[in-house]
Amino acid sequence: MRAVGAIVARMRRPRVRVQLGTPEQIGADLVVLAGGRTELARDGRTVTIAAPRWRLPNGPEHALAEAYREAIATANARRARTMVLPATLTRGPWPIDDLTRVAMTVLHSTPTTVQEVTIAASSVGMLERWAEALMREA
């Protein structure tokens, strides 16, 4: 029971930042990619998370939240202190305001040992949208 208490005591709200580039270009203990199923790459540092697709009229936000929770759980299991996520942990387009809201809610409310999460933005426009989301959360 003492070990569980020590682990919980180390869990915190991670610092979230955004950077231009791809997840593979950014150094971190764990690199998360979006895909059709969850699998760990041979390098032991990269994991593909089963990512949802947007469907009209309402996207499956619960599935998107679950993808972010799975990324955090994987990072916790690997004792990662840093993690990089793609700007969209989805397969296909997703309304960016909905995506950033769900992502920030999960990243700030799920217990984790991760100290820093970097969002990898593949374009300047995506970088700006994520920066706006981070400012709203500050």
HUNORFEN-V681425 format. One record per backbone hydrogen bond with DSSP energy under -0.5 kcal/mol. NH is the residue of the N-H (numbers start at 1). CO is the residue of the C=O. If there is no record, write none. Layout:
nh=NH co=CO
nh=NH co=CO
//
This chain:
nh=5 co=1
nh=6 co=2
nh=7 co=3
nh=8 co=4
nh=9 co=5
nh=10 co=6
nh=10 co=7
nh=11 co=7
nh=11 co=8
nh=12 co=112
nh=14 co=12
nh=14 co=107
nh=15 co=115
nh=17 co=117
nh=19 co=119
nh=21 co=121
nh=25 co=22
nh=26 co=22
nh=26 co=23
nh=30 co=82
nh=31 co=45
nh=32 co=30
nh=32 co=84
nh=33 co=47
nh=35 co=49
nh=39 co=48
nh=41 co=46
nh=44 co=41
nh=47 co=31
nh=48 co=39
nh=49 co=33
nh=49 co=47
nh=51 co=35
nh=51 co=49
nh=54 co=93
nh=61 co=59
nh=63 co=60
nh=64 co=60
nh=65 co=61
nh=66 co=62
nh=67 co=63
nh=68 co=64
nh=69 co=65
nh=70 co=66
nh=71 co=67
nh=72 co=68
nh=73 co=69
nh=74 co=70
nh=75 co=71
nh=76 co=72
nh=77 co=73
nh=78 co=74
nh=79 co=76
nh=80 co=75
nh=83 co=116
nh=84 co=30
nh=85 co=118
nh=87 co=120
nh=90 co=88
nh=91 co=52
nh=92 co=90
nh=99 co=95
nh=100 co=96
nh=101 co=97
nh=102 co=98
nh=103 co=99
nh=104 co=100
nh=105 co=101
nh=106 co=102
nh=107 co=103
nh=108 co=104
nh=109 co=105
nh=109 co=106
nh=110 co=106
nh=111 co=109
nh=112 co=12
nh=115 co=81
nh=116 co=81
nh=117 co=15
nh=118 co=83
nh=119 co=17
nh=119 co=117
nh=120 co=85
nh=120 co=118
nh=121 co=19
nh=121 co=119
nh=122 co=120
nh=127 co=123
nh=128 co=124
nh=129 co=125
nh=130 co=126
nh=131 co=127
nh=132 co=128
nh=133 co=129
nh=134 co=130
nh=135 co=131
nh=136 co=132
nh=137 co=133
nh=138 co=134
//
